[in-house]
C-alpha cells in the first residue's frame, strides 16, 4: 500500500511539473514605461537671450525657421547647408528656443540667430569680385651690361 501511494504521489508530482512547463507563462506585471523622450527645457541662458526679442522679431524668426528655404536659412549667421537641412528636418518649431534641439546648434549659434533677428534680418553682403592680380610677373628691367671703359693712353 505504501508503494502504491508512493507511486501515485510521484505520478501526480510529474504531471504537475509537465503541466507547469506547457502552461502559458503569465506576463509579469507591466512596468510603467518611461515617458517618451521628454522635451528638454532650454537653459536659463537661452531663455534669457530669447526674451530679448520683441514679439514681432520672435514671430519673424520663428517663421523663418519653420518656413524658410535653404537660401533663407543660410542668411542666418553660422548656418550653412548642413545646419539648414537639419533645421528643415526638425520642423515644426513651436518656439524659437526649440531650435536648440537641432544638432549643431548650441547657445552661441542661438545667440547669433537672436542678434540677427534683432538687427532686422540683414542680408549678407555680397563680396564683390576682386580683381585678381595678373599671373604674369612683371619682368624687372634688364640690367645693361656695362663694360669697363678703357682709358685712352695717348
ZIJOLIN-V612033 format. One record per residue. N is the residue number from 1. RES is the residue in one small letter. SS is DSSP state (a for helix, b for strand, c for the rest). Layout:
n: {N;N}
res: {RES;RES}
ss: {SS;SS}
//
This chain:
n: {1;2;3;4;5;6;7;8;9;10;11;12;13;14;15;16;17;18;19;20;21;22;23;24;25;26;27;28;29;30;31;32;33;34;35;36;37;38;39;40;41;42;43;44;45;46;47;48;49;50;51;52;53;54;55;56;57;58;59;60;61;62;63;64;65;66;67;68;69;70;71;72;73;74;75;76;77;78;79;80;81;82;83;84;85;86;87;88;89;90;91;92;93;94;95;96;97;98;99;100;101;102;103;104;105;106;107;108;109;110;111;112;113;114;115;116;117;118;119;120;121;122;123;124;125;126;127;128;129;130;131;132;133;134;135;136;137;138;139;140;141;142;143;144;145;146;147;148;149;150;151;152;153;154}
res: {x;x;x;x;x;x;x;x;x;x;x;x;x;x;x;x;x;x;x;x;x;x;x;x;x;x;x;x;x;x;x;x;x;x;x;x;x;x;x;x;x;x;x;x;x;x;x;x;x;x;x;x;x;x;x;x;x;x;x;x;x;x;x;x;x;x;x;x;x;x;x;x;x;x;x;x;x;x;x;x;x;x;x;x;x;x;x;x;x;x;x;x;x;x;x;x;x;x;x;x;x;x;x;x;x;x;x;x;x;x;x;x;x;x;x;x;x;x;x;x;x;x;x;x;x;x;x;x;x;x;x;x;x;x;x;x;x;x;x;x;x;x;x;x;x;x;x;x;x;x;x;x;x;x}
ss: {c;a;a;a;a;a;a;a;a;a;a;a;a;a;a;a;a;a;a;a;a;a;c;c;c;c;c;c;c;c;c;c;c;c;c;c;c;c;c;c;c;c;c;a;a;a;a;a;a;a;a;c;c;c;a;a;a;a;a;a;a;a;a;a;a;a;a;c;c;a;a;a;a;c;c;c;c;c;c;c;a;a;a;a;a;a;a;a;a;a;c;c;c;c;c;a;a;a;a;a;a;c;c;c;c;c;a;a;a;a;a;a;a;a;a;a;a;a;c;c;c;c;c;c;c;c;c;c;c;c;c;c;c;c;c;c;c;c;c;c;c;c;c;c;c;c;c;c;c;c;c;c;c;c}
//
